[in-house]
Amino acid sequence: MNNILTIDGPSGVGKGTIARVMAQKLGWDLLDSGAIYRAFALAVDAKGVDIDDEKSLEKIAHTLDLAFKTEVGSELVSVFLEGKDISKTLRTEQTGEMASKIAAIGVVRSALLKRQQDFAQASGLVADGRDMGTVVFAEAAFKVFLTASAQERAERRLKQLQAQDTVGIMSQILADVVARDERDSSRKNSPLKPAEDALIIDTTELSIDEVVAQVSALVTKSQSLSG
């Protein structure tokens, strides 16, 4: 898989932003795996299914009516669930919490695995998530794992909420970040961790351009070596 770049890491490290910039820079397709799990969580919630009901969860995963659309001239990606635009609801803290809990369930990850792998195209793919480089695209040529301090990630989230005119309490946001990290890294199925061959970048004190420069250098160096 010489044309796949995976970008993994916990919430708030800048995965989505870096993935979008790199996809545009390379001219490759983009996969936001987190959006798939968040959309799945919304579908489960809408149907009133208990997360302990694994049979029903598996059925929903296999029949998930999900579509991603990019507006012409825009970097923004709209997400549609059963024909309804869920882009705004998808990014709320509540949806993220639901997705994190459901993502730990084995049958869900298995059912959605093939769906994610189907995004791979000959033209190239940038995939961001938590297990892109370790599980979904384990043979990818380019792997990056982003990290940052919990405090920094909580502060970034607070700024996002404030930009959306939403009230956020720093202590609660930080507690949520730490709890989600623990849940994601300790789960039995596809725990959050860097792939052994991943480039690890601490984004705590780096700008977007500085992170992009490091990721770009990785791809360029690998391509020149293989070429």
Secondary structure as GFF3:
##gff-version 3
##sequence-region A 1 227
A	DSSP	beta_strand	4	8	.	.	.	ID=ss1
A	DSSP	alpha_helix	15	26	.	.	.	ID=ss2
A	DSSP	beta_strand	29	32	.	.	.	ID=ss3
A	DSSP	alpha_helix	33	46	.	.	.	ID=ss4
A	DSSP	alpha_helix	54	62	.	.	.	ID=ss5
A	DSSP	beta_strand	66	70	.	.	.	ID=ss6
A	DSSP	beta_strand	77	81	.	.	.	ID=ss7
A	DSSP	beta_strand	84	85	.	.	.	ID=ss8
A	DSSP	alpha_helix	87	90	.	.	.	ID=ss9
A	DSSP	alpha_helix	93	102	.	.	.	ID=ss10
A	DSSP	alpha_helix	106	117	.	.	.	ID=ss11
A	DSSP	beta_strand	125	129	.	.	.	ID=ss12
A	DSSP	pi_helix	132	136	.	.	.	ID=ss13
A	DSSP	beta_strand	142	147	.	.	.	ID=ss14
A	DSSP	alpha_helix	150	163	.	.	.	ID=ss15
A	DSSP	alpha_helix	170	186	.	.	.	ID=ss16
A	DSSP	beta_strand	199	202	.	.	.	ID=ss17
A	DSSP	alpha_helix	208	226	.	.	.	ID=ss18
###
